[in-house]
Amino acid sequence: MTVADLRQVQVYRQHLTSPTDKRTVVRDLCGLQCQILSNAFHALRIRCAEALDPDRWGEGLVKNWTLRGTVHVFAEEDLPLFKYDDGYYRNDRWDGVTIPGRWWVTPEREAYFAEQIVRLVSDGVEDREDLRNACRALGMTPDEESFLFDGWGGLLRPLCERGFLTYKVQQKKAFALAPAYTPLPREVALREQFRRYLTHIAPATVRDLAYFFHFSQTQVKQFLRELPVEHFAMDGKDYFYLGDLPTDCPDVPACLFLAGFDQLLLGYEKRESIYLPPEFLRGIFNLAGIVMPGVLLNGRVAGRWKCKGKTLEITPFRPFTAAEKRSVEETANPLFPAAQSIRYLS
């Protein structure tokens, strides 16, 4: 297999040239990372066979903390898989948080506000700021608030992680009661996550798997021993996968507008990516941990994009040829119908 062949297979398996329904996409790709919800929507629509309603695309999906300790959109039925049994499901025992100079919350107060937040959501108070105001009315002090509503999750994060709440799939931060479910045993859940990766994101190396799951290479090798994987060697590296590899994949499109935090870039170790030239790494993966929306030309990142008002702004990382600009425009027109112009930034 050549690098070009591998790109064709990976792009096909990730549904970029084999579009399907949204449930299949989110299940096959182990969810879609979504610190910025519009990224998840774009990642889904470039893989879906049907048009997605911007106001209803989240039906049947939930948003919660999963892979790599980040927020993902995934199928509600997969809550037992991604929120597996770690000993904390519906656990209402709280330890309190004491960080001198920053937070001071006793176990009793943390337990009290956890109970109140769940009650408030049950009563229909779903918006994060409405919950904050309601907790203030219940006597939450400024020091307690600095933890309970901290920007990195505060108390709302463990309430989601423990199966009490989920984020609603919408731009504004809001919450819903999580449906009751039976978490899968940890090893069973992780084995299924590995199976999905190896079937729909792989072929991939041990380093790719370790990067995607944020595991050690030793842990990855253990799971590989437990699954009926196939492998091949290319350029001195071993690539592992499950299932049959297609032999008649469509060509990689001349132009692809990837989402921010797209699985095609997050799915493989970024410094060894066959899609991202090393000299363009920081143009996509910035030092603040943001993964920018990439423009792929003939299977390689050549720039990034952003919609600004009615203008599609493209920042090239190298000069685009006239043929490449035509590909950009032909791809952009149906994908961004509201954009009235394309602007190339220097």
C-alpha positions as CSV (number, residue, x, y, z in Angstrom):
1,M,0.0,0.0,0.0
2,T,1.2,3.5,-0.8
3,V,0.6,6.7,1.1
4,A,-1.9,7.7,-1.6
5,D,-3.7,4.4,-1.2
6,L,-3.8,4.9,2.6
7,R,-5.3,8.4,2.2
8,Q,-8.1,6.9,0.0
9,V,-8.9,4.2,2.4
10,Q,-8.9,6.4,5.5
11,V,-11.0,9.2,3.8
12,Y,-13.4,6.5,2.6
13,R,-13.7,4.8,6.0
14,Q,-14.3,8.2,7.7
15,H,-17.3,8.7,5.3
16,L,-15.8,11.7,3.5
17,T,-16.2,9.8,0.3
18,S,-18.8,7.4,1.5
19,P,-21.5,9.6,3.0
20,T,-24.1,8.0,5.2
21,D,-26.6,8.9,7.9
22,K,-25.7,11.0,11.0
23,R,-26.2,8.2,13.5
24,T,-23.7,6.0,11.6
25,V,-21.2,8.8,11.3
26,V,-21.1,9.6,15.0
27,R,-21.1,5.9,16.0
28,D,-18.4,4.9,13.5
29,L,-16.1,7.9,14.4
30,C,-16.5,7.6,18.2
31,G,-18.3,10.9,18.3
32,L,-17.2,14.3,17.1
33,Q,-15.2,16.7,19.3
34,C,-17.2,19.9,19.9
35,Q,-15.8,22.6,22.1
36,I,-17.2,24.8,19.3
37,L,-20.5,23.2,18.3
38,S,-20.4,24.6,14.8
39,N,-17.3,22.4,14.2
40,A,-19.3,19.2,15.0
41,F,-22.1,20.3,12.8
42,H,-19.7,20.9,9.9
43,A,-17.8,17.6,10.5
44,L,-21.2,15.8,10.4
45,R,-22.6,17.5,7.3
46,I,-19.6,16.9,5.1
47,R,-20.0,13.2,5.9
48,C,-23.8,12.9,5.7
49,A,-25.8,11.7,2.7
50,E,-28.8,13.8,3.7
51,A,-29.0,17.5,4.3
52,L,-29.0,18.4,8.0
53,D,-31.5,20.8,9.5
54,P,-29.4,23.4,11.4
55,D,-32.1,23.7,14.1
56,R,-32.8,19.9,14.6
57,W,-29.6,18.1,13.7
58,G,-28.9,17.3,17.4
59,E,-32.0,15.2,17.8
60,G,-31.0,11.8,19.1
61,L,-27.5,13.0,20.0
62,V,-26.0,14.1,23.3
63,K,-23.0,16.1,24.3
64,N,-20.7,15.1,27.1
65,W,-17.1,14.6,28.3
66,T,-15.6,11.6,26.6
67,L,-12.3,10.9,24.7
68,R,-9.2,12.7,25.8
69,G,-11.2,14.5,28.5
70,T,-12.9,16.6,25.9
71,V,-16.5,17.3,25.0
72,H,-18.0,15.2,22.1
73,V,-21.3,14.9,20.4
74,F,-22.4,11.3,20.1
75,A,-25.5,9.1,19.9
76,E,-27.6,9.0,23.0
77,E,-27.7,5.2,22.8
78,D,-23.9,5.2,23.3
79,L,-24.0,6.8,26.7
80,P,-23.2,3.4,28.3
81,L,-20.2,3.1,26.0
82,F,-18.6,6.5,26.5
83,K,-19.8,7.1,30.0
84,Y,-18.8,3.5,31.1
85,D,-18.5,2.1,34.6
86,D,-15.7,3.9,36.4
87,G,-17.3,3.6,39.8
88,Y,-19.0,7.0,39.7
89,Y,-22.2,6.5,37.8
90,R,-25.0,8.3,39.8
91,N,-22.5,8.7,42.6
92,D,-23.8,11.5,44.9
93,R,-20.9,11.5,47.3
94,W,-18.7,14.6,47.0
95,D,-15.3,15.4,48.5
96,G,-15.3,19.2,48.5
97,V,-12.7,21.3,46.9
98,T,-10.1,23.4,48.7
99,I,-7.6,25.4,46.7
100,P,-6.3,28.3,48.9
101,G,-6.7,31.6,47.2
102,R,-9.0,30.1,44.5
103,W,-11.7,27.8,45.7
104,W,-13.2,26.7,49.0
105,V,-16.1,24.4,48.9
106,T,-16.9,21.9,51.6
107,P,-18.2,18.4,50.8
108,E,-21.6,19.3,52.3
109,R,-21.9,22.5,50.2
110,E,-20.8,20.7,47.1
111,A,-23.4,17.9,47.7
112,Y,-26.1,20.5,48.4
113,F,-25.5,22.4,45.2
114,A,-25.2,19.2,43.1
115,E,-28.6,18.2,44.4
116,Q,-30.1,21.6,43.7
117,I,-28.7,21.8,40.2
118,V,-30.2,18.5,39.3
119,R,-33.5,19.6,40.8
120,L,-33.4,22.9,38.9
121,V,-32.7,21.1,35.6
122,S,-35.6,18.7,36.3
123,D,-37.8,21.7,36.9
124,G,-36.8,23.2,33.5
125,V,-34.0,25.6,34.4
126,E,-31.5,24.4,31.8
127,D,-29.4,27.4,30.8
128,R,-26.0,27.7,32.5
129,E,-26.5,31.3,33.4
130,D,-30.0,30.7,34.8
131,L,-28.6,27.9,36.9
132,R,-25.8,30.2,38.1
133,N,-28.4,32.9,39.1
134,A,-30.6,30.3,40.8
135,C,-27.7,29.0,42.9
136,R,-26.8,32.6,43.9
137,A,-30.4,32.9,45.1
138,L,-29.8,29.7,47.1
139,G,-26.9,31.3,48.9
140,M,-23.9,30.4,46.8
141,T,-21.0,32.6,47.8
142,P,-18.5,34.2,45.3
143,D,-15.8,31.7,46.4
144,E,-18.1,28.8,45.8
145,E,-19.2,30.2,42.5
146,S,-15.6,30.4,41.3
147,F,-15.5,26.6,41.4
148,L,-19.1,25.5,40.9
149,F,-19.3,27.5,37.6
150,D,-15.7,27.5,36.6
151,G,-15.2,27.8,32.8
152,W,-13.5,24.4,32.6
153,G,-16.6,22.6,33.9
154,G,-16.8,23.3,37.6
155,L,-19.5,21.1,39.3
156,L,-21.5,20.8,36.1
157,R,-18.8,18.6,34.6
158,P,-18.8,15.8,37.2
159,L,-22.6,16.0,37.2
160,C,-22.4,15.1,33.5
161,E,-19.6,12.6,33.9
162,R,-21.5,10.8,36.7
163,G,-24.6,10.4,34.5
164,F,-26.9,13.0,36.2
165,L,-26.9,15.5,33.3
166,T,-25.9,15.9,29.7
167,Y,-25.2,19.0,27.7
168,K,-27.9,19.9,25.2
169,V,-26.7,19.8,21.6
170,Q,-27.0,23.5,21.0
171,Q,-24.7,26.5,20.8
172,K,-25.7,28.1,24.1
173,K,-24.6,26.1,27.1
174,A,-27.6,24.3,28.6
175,F,-28.3,21.0,30.3
176,A,-30.8,18.2,30.3
177,L,-31.3,15.3,32.7
178,A,-29.4,12.3,31.4
179,P,-31.6,9.2,30.7
180,A,-31.1,6.3,33.0
181,Y,-28.7,3.7,31.5
182,T,-26.5,0.8,32.6
183,P,-22.9,1.7,32.1
184,L,-20.8,-0.9,30.3
185,P,-17.8,-2.4,32.2
186,R,-14.7,-0.3,31.5
187,E,-12.8,-3.0,29.6
188,V,-15.8,-4.0,27.5
189,A,-16.5,-0.3,26.6
190,L,-12.9,0.4,25.7
191,R,-12.6,-2.7,23.6
192,E,-15.7,-1.6,21.6
193,Q,-14.2,1.9,21.2
194,F,-11.0,0.4,19.8
195,R,-13.1,-1.8,17.5
196,R,-14.8,1.2,16.0
197,Y,-11.6,3.1,15.6
198,L,-9.9,0.1,13.9
199,T,-12.8,-0.5,11.6
200,H,-13.6,3.1,10.6
201,I,-10.6,5.4,11.3
202,A,-7.7,2.9,10.9
203,P,-5.4,1.7,9.3
204,A,-3.3,3.3,11.9
205,T,-0.2,2.9,13.9
206,V,0.2,2.3,17.6
207,R,1.2,5.9,18.0
208,D,-1.9,7.0,16.2
209,L,-4.1,5.0,18.6
210,A,-2.2,6.2,21.6
211,Y,-2.7,9.8,20.4
212,F,-6.4,9.4,19.7
213,F,-7.3,7.6,23.0
214,H,-4.7,9.4,25.1
215,F,-3.4,6.0,26.3
216,S,0.1,4.7,26.6
217,Q,1.5,2.6,23.8
218,T,1.7,-0.3,26.2
219,Q,-2.1,0.0,26.8
220,V,-2.8,0.2,23.1
221,K,-0.7,-2.9,22.4
222,Q,-2.7,-4.8,25.0
223,F,-6.0,-4.0,23.3
224,L,-4.5,-4.9,19.9
225,R,-3.6,-8.4,21.3
226,E,-7.3,-8.8,22.3
227,L,-8.8,-8.0,18.9
228,P,-8.5,-10.0,15.6
229,V,-6.5,-7.2,13.9
230,E,-4.8,-7.3,10.6
231,H,-1.7,-5.3,9.8
232,F,0.7,-4.3,7.1
233,A,4.0,-2.4,6.9
234,M,4.5,0.8,5.0
235,D,7.5,3.2,5.2
236,G,8.9,1.3,8.2
237,K,5.7,1.5,10.2
238,D,3.1,-1.1,11.1
239,Y,-0.5,-0.2,10.4
240,F,-3.3,-2.0,12.2
241,Y,-7.0,-2.4,11.2
242,L,-10.1,-4.5,11.5
243,G,-12.4,-5.5,8.7
244,D,-11.8,-5.7,4.9
245,L,-10.0,-2.8,3.3
246,P,-11.9,-1.5,0.3
247,T,-9.9,-1.8,-3.0
248,D,-12.1,0.5,-5.1
249,C,-12.3,3.7,-3.0
250,P,-13.1,6.9,-4.8
251,D,-10.3,9.3,-5.3
252,V,-9.6,11.8,-2.5
253,P,-11.5,14.9,-3.5
254,A,-9.4,17.7,-5.0
255,C,-10.6,20.0,-2.2
256,L,-12.0,19.3,1.2
257,F,-13.1,21.8,3.8
258,L,-12.5,20.0,7.1
259,A,-14.1,21.1,10.3
260,G,-12.2,22.4,13.3
261,F,-11.2,19.4,15.4
262,D,-12.0,17.2,12.5
263,Q,-11.5,13.5,13.0
264,L,-9.4,13.2,9.9
265,L,-6.7,15.3,11.7
266,L,-7.4,14.2,15.3
267,G,-7.5,10.5,14.3
268,Y,-3.8,10.2,13.8
269,E,-0.6,11.5,15.6
270,K,-0.4,15.0,14.3
271,R,3.4,15.1,13.9
272,E,3.2,12.0,11.7
273,S,0.0,12.9,9.8
274,I,-0.1,12.0,6.1
275,Y,-2.5,15.0,5.7
276,L,-0.6,17.7,7.5
277,P,2.8,18.9,6.3
278,P,5.1,19.5,9.3
279,E,5.7,23.1,8.3
280,F,2.0,23.8,8.5
281,L,1.4,22.1,11.9
282,R,1.0,25.3,13.9
283,G,-1.3,26.8,11.3
284,I,-3.8,24.1,12.3
285,F,-2.9,22.9,15.8
286,N,-2.2,26.2,17.6
287,L,-0.5,26.5,21.0
288,A,-3.8,27.2,22.8
289,G,-5.0,23.7,21.9
290,I,-7.4,24.8,19.2
291,V,-7.6,22.7,16.0
292,M,-8.4,25.0,13.1
293,P,-10.7,24.1,10.1
294,G,-8.3,23.0,7.4
295,V,-8.4,23.2,3.6
296,L,-7.2,20.0,2.0
297,L,-6.0,20.2,-1.5
298,N,-5.4,16.8,-3.1
299,G,-5.2,15.2,0.3
300,R,-2.8,17.6,2.0
301,V,-3.5,20.6,4.2
302,A,-2.7,23.7,2.3
303,G,-4.5,26.4,4.4
304,R,-7.4,27.0,6.8
305,W,-10.8,28.6,6.4
306,K,-13.3,30.7,8.3
307,C,-16.8,32.1,7.5
308,K,-16.9,35.8,8.5
309,G,-20.3,37.3,7.8
310,K,-21.0,36.6,4.1
311,T,-17.4,36.1,3.2
312,L,-15.5,32.9,3.2
313,E,-12.0,33.7,4.3
314,I,-9.1,31.4,3.4
315,T,-5.6,31.6,4.8
316,P,-3.3,29.8,2.4
317,F,-0.2,28.2,3.9
318,R,1.4,28.2,0.4
319,P,0.5,29.7,-2.9
320,F,-2.6,28.1,-4.6
321,T,-2.4,27.4,-8.3
322,A,-5.2,28.6,-10.5
323,A,-6.6,25.0,-10.8
324,E,-6.6,24.7,-7.0
325,K,-8.5,28.0,-6.6
326,R,-11.1,26.7,-9.0
327,S,-11.4,23.5,-6.9
328,V,-11.8,25.7,-3.8
329,E,-14.5,27.7,-5.4
330,E,-16.4,24.7,-6.9
331,T,-16.4,23.0,-3.5
332,A,-17.3,26.1,-1.5
333,N,-20.3,27.2,-3.5
334,P,-22.7,24.4,-2.5
335,L,-21.1,24.0,1.0
336,F,-21.4,27.7,2.0
337,P,-24.5,29.1,0.1
338,A,-24.6,32.2,2.3
339,A,-21.1,33.2,1.4
340,Q,-21.2,35.9,-1.3
341,S,-17.4,36.1,-1.8
342,I,-14.2,34.3,-1.1
343,R,-11.3,36.3,0.3
344,Y,-7.7,35.0,0.3
345,L,-5.8,36.4,3.3
346,S,-2.0,36.9,3.1
